[in-house]
Amino acid sequence: MRVGLVCRGGVGAFQETHSEEKADILIFGFEGIGEVSYERELKGETRFFEDAALLSKTAKNVVVCGCVTDTRGHKRKSALVAECGKLSGVSDMLHAVDGEAGSGAALRIYDTKAGKMGVAVDGDLRFPSVIKALAVCGSDFIVCPCERIEEMHSVLARAHAYCYGVPIFLCGNGYAAIASGEGKIAFATPQSPAFVDFCVRKEYHLVETRRRFVHGSL
């Protein structure tokens, strides 16, 4: 699978300058489409979602863009997903800490041409239950658009990728990385855009546990 990581600039600028680049999946940080008002999108005053969908149509691939979505003043950190010209959906960050944004309602796995893709948005990386749920429900890989990448993100991505056996693709403003299922940083760069061939390996192991269980008696 060829992965494109765009940690600087938006969808429009990428399409103008790198439209010839081939990738199975393109991941943008929060500069991809910026802040999106659902109301203005529906009225046709803006066309951010359309731009992302058109890019996926031109490139014949999957496009993921981090963004801030505005629903009549209620703002959430989100990730837009488009594939081959169609808007597949928008995933919101589930956990909003200290009022940094609104919280979303559900996780989603997208069945794409690149494989089953789980989406964790920004701060959700800090919550192992999110990554575990996406992994248990069959994600081949997890995409995590971030507003900005800190050292903690790389550490958590490595830990989660190792614990749950699912590679994690990080893309934030100014930095992008891929954590492999072995718990290593397989690729990292501040350059944008960056393209890398990454093989998603599916390995299964038998894990046995024992616990004490006492039958009730009268």
Residue pairs with C-beta under 8 A, 6 or more apart in sequence:
1 24
1 25
1 114
1 115
1 197
1 198
1 199
1 200
2 22
2 23
2 24
2 25
2 195
2 196
2 197
2 198
3 23
3 24
3 25
3 27
3 169
3 178
3 195
3 196
3 197
3 198
4 21
4 23
4 25
4 26
4 27
4 193
4 194
4 195
5 27
5 169
5 171
5 176
5 189
5 192
5 193
5 194
5 195
5 196
6 14
6 26
6 27
6 28
6 29
6 32
6 171
6 176
6 192
6 193
7 29
7 31
7 149
7 171
7 172
7 173
7 174
7 175
7 176
7 189
7 190
7 192
7 194
8 29
8 31
8 173
8 174
8 192
9 31
9 192
10 28
10 31
10 32
10 33
10 34
11 28
11 32
11 33
11 48
11 51
11 52
11 55
11 63
11 65
12 51
14 26
14 28
14 55
14 193
15 51
15 54
15 55
15 58
18 193
19 58
19 59
21 59
21 193
21 195
22 59
23 59
23 61
23 195
24 61
24 62
24 113
24 114
25 61
25 62
25 63
25 64
25 112
25 114
25 117
25 143
26 55
26 56
26 59
26 61
26 62
26 63
26 64
27 64
27 143
27 145
27 169
27 171
27 176
28 63
28 64
28 65
28 66
28 145
28 171
29 66
29 145
29 146
29 147
29 171
29 172
29 173
29 174
29 176
30 66
30 67
30 68
30 77
30 122
30 145
30 146
30 147
30 172
30 173
31 173
32 52
32 65
32 66
32 67
32 80
32 145
33 48
33 49
33 51
33 52
33 65
33 67
33 80
34 48
34 67
34 68
35 67
35 68
35 69
35 70
35 75
36 46
36 48
36 49
36 67
36 68
36 69
36 70
36 78
36 80
37 46
37 69
37 70
38 69
38 70
38 71
38 72
39 70
39 71
39 72
40 46
41 47
41 48
41 49
48 67
48 80
49 80
49 82
49 87
52 63
52 65
52 80
52 82
52 87
53 63
53 82
53 85
53 86
53 87
54 85
55 63
55 82
56 62
56 63
56 82
56 83
56 84
56 85
56 86
57 84
57 85
60 84
61 83
61 84
61 113
61 114
62 81
62 82
62 83
62 84
62 110
62 112
62 113
62 114
62 117
63 80
63 81
63 82
63 83
64 79
64 80
64 81
64 117
64 119
64 143
64 145
65 79
65 80
65 145
66 77
66 78
66 79
66 121
66 122
66 145
66 146
66 147
66 171
66 172
67 77
67 78
67 79
67 80
68 75
68 76
68 77
68 78
68 101
69 75
69 76
69 78
69 90
69 92
74 102
75 101
75 102
76 92
76 93
76 96
76 101
76 102
76 103
76 104
77 92
77 93
77 96
77 100
77 101
77 121
77 122
77 123
77 147
78 90
78 91
78 92
78 93
78 104
78 121
79 90
79 91
79 119
79 121
79 143
79 145
80 87
80 89
80 90
81 87
81 88
81 89
81 90
81 91
81 110
81 117
81 119
82 88
83 110
83 112
83 113
84 113
88 110
88 112
89 108
89 110
91 104
91 107
91 108
91 119
91 121
92 102
92 103
92 104
92 105
92 121
93 101
93 103
93 104
93 121
93 122
93 123
93 124
94 103
94 104
94 105
94 106
94 107
94 121
94 124
94 127
94 130
95 103
95 123
95 124
95 126
95 127
95 130
96 102
96 103
96 123
97 123
97 126
100 123
104 121
107 118
107 119
107 120
107 130
107 133
107 134
107 137
108 118
108 119
109 116
109 117
109 118
109 119
109 134
109 137
109 138
109 139
110 116
110 117
110 118
110 119
111 117
115 140
115 141
115 200
116 138
116 139
116 140
117 139
117 140
117 141
117 142
117 143
118 134
118 135
118 137
118 139
118 141
118 142
118 143
118 166
119 134
119 142
119 143
119 144
120 130
120 131
120 134
120 142
120 143
120 144
120 168
121 144
121 145
122 144
122 145
122 146
122 147
124 130
124 144
125 131
125 144
125 146
125 153
125 156
125 157
125 160
125 168
125 170
126 152
126 156
128 160
128 163
131 142
131 160
131 163
131 164
131 166
131 168
132 163
132 164
134 142
134 166
135 142
135 164
135 165
135 166
136 164
139 166
140 166
140 200
140 202
141 166
141 167
141 168
141 169
141 200
142 166
142 167
142 168
142 169
143 168
143 169
143 171
144 153
144 157
144 168
144 169
144 170
144 171
145 171
145 172
146 153
146 170
146 171
146 172
146 173
147 172
147 173
148 172
148 173
148 174
149 170
149 172
149 173
149 174
149 175
149 176
149 177
153 170
153 172
153 177
154 170
154 177
154 179
154 185
154 188
157 168
157 170
157 177
157 179
157 185
158 179
158 183
158 184
158 185
159 183
160 166
160 168
160 179
161 167
161 168
161 179
161 180
161 181
161 182
161 183
162 181
162 182
162 183
165 181
165 203
166 181
167 178
167 179
167 180
167 181
167 186
167 198
167 200
168 178
168 179
169 176
169 177
169 178
170 176
170 177
170 178
170 179
174 190
174 192
175 188
175 189
175 190
176 188
176 189
176 190
176 192
176 194
177 185
177 187
177 188
177 189
178 185
178 186
178 187
178 188
178 196
178 198
179 185
179 186
180 186
181 201
181 203
186 198
187 194
187 196
187 198
